[in-house]
Amino acid sequence: FWSPQYKYSVMKGVIRTVVGYSGGQEKNPTYPDIKDSTESILIEYNPDIISYEDILVEWSRMHAPVGKGKTQYRSAIFYVDEEQKRIAE
């Protein structure tokens, strides 16, 4: 997730990116021992400069789904409200 983090971080309007793990039930995942979690990126942005949709367009350019069994690389889009959910769908 380091490459996508960098690509988002240089987009005009992106304030900050934070990488981590989400979606797993097991506690304290780490890069060498990700357990059942998925690599994730939190993107904080200024909606007056860049839209959620613009971020999703960039996500679709970088997105490369992988086969079954790689929970580390599952694809997921998170949203904070119904408008973002509508856009993501």
Secondary structure, 3 states (H helix, E strand, C coil): CHHHHHHHHCCCCEEEEEEEEECCCCCCCCCCCCCCCEEEEEEEECCCCCCHHHHHHHHHHHCCCCCCCCHHHCCCCCCCCHHHHHHHC
